[in-house]
Amino acid sequence: MEAYAAKLWPADFTAAVDAVLEVYEHDAAALDPLADEAVWAVVERVVLGLNAADESHGAIETGEREELAEYIDAVLTGAGVDVAALTARRGLSRGELTDSWRDW
C-alpha cells in the first residue's frame, strides 16, 4: 500500500502541496474576514498554487479535489470568514468557492 501511495502522490508533489497550503494558512489567518477582495485574492493564490503543483503530476483526483476544496473552506471559516455569505455575494454557492481558478 505504501508503494502505491508513493506512486500516486510522489514526495515532490506532496511537498509542493504542503508548501502551498502552509502559505495559504498564514495568509488566511492574517485576513480581515470582511474584506471580500482580499479573501478572494487568497483563495485565488492557493488554487493557482495547487494547479501548479498538480500540473506535473496530475495527482489531484476527485477525492483529493473534494478534500482540498473542503480544507480551503475550513481554513477560511477558521479565520472568521462567512464562506456562504462570501460566495453568495458573487452569486455562487459555497461549493463553487474554488471554481473560478481550479484546473484540478
N, C-alpha and C positions, 0 to 999 in steps of 0.2 A: 504494500500500500504506500509506503514512504517513497519508493522509487517512482511510483505513478504520480504522486503529488509533486515530486521534484520536476518531473517532465511536464506536468500540466501548468505548474507555477514555478518557473525557474527562479533561482536566487536573485538574479539581477532584476527580474520583473517585480518580485515581492519587495526588494529593497527600494525600487523606484516608486512603487505604490505607497510604501511606508513613508518615504520622504515627502511625497505629495500630501498625504493625509496629515502628517505632522505639521507642515506649514499651514494647512487648512485649519487645523485645530487651534493653532496660535492666532491666526487671522480672525477666526470666528470669535474667540474669547475676547478680542480687543474691539469688537464691533459695538456700535450703538445699535441696539436691536430695532430702533425705529427709523433708522437711516436706510430706506429701501435700496437706493442705488449702490450704497456701499455693500450691503448684504448680497445683492445680485452680482456685484463685481467679485466677491469672494467665492460665490458659487461658480461663476464662470471660470475663475482661475483653477479651482480644484477639478472641475470637469475637464478642462483643457489639459491639465497636468495628467489626469488619468487617461485621457485619449492618447497622449504622447507615450505614456508607459505601456499602454496596450498595443500601440501601433506595431511594434516589432515582434510581439508575441501572440497577439490575438487570444489572450488568456482570459479575458473577461467575457464570460458566457452569461446565460440567463440568470442562473443562481447568483453569481457574483454581481451582476448588474443590479439585481434587486437588493442585495445586501449593501452594496455601495450607496445606492440611492437612499435607502433607509438610514444608513450611517450619516450621510450628508445632512439629511433632515434632522436626525437626532442631535448632531453637534450644534446645529443652529438653534434647535429647541433648548438645548442646554445652555446656550448663550443668551437666552431670553427672547429669541425671535419667535413670533407667532407665524409659523410657516403657512398655515392655512390662510391667514389674512394676507400675508405677503404675496402668495401666488394668486389669490382671488383679486387683488388689486391690479393684476396683469391679465385677468380673465382666464386664469389657468386653474386647474385642480392641483391639490397638494402633490399628487403623484407625477405631475409634469414639471417639478422643480428643476430637474437637470436636462430636460428635453431639448432646450434651445441649442445646446452645445455638444451634447453627448453623441459620440460615434460608437460607443460600445453598447 
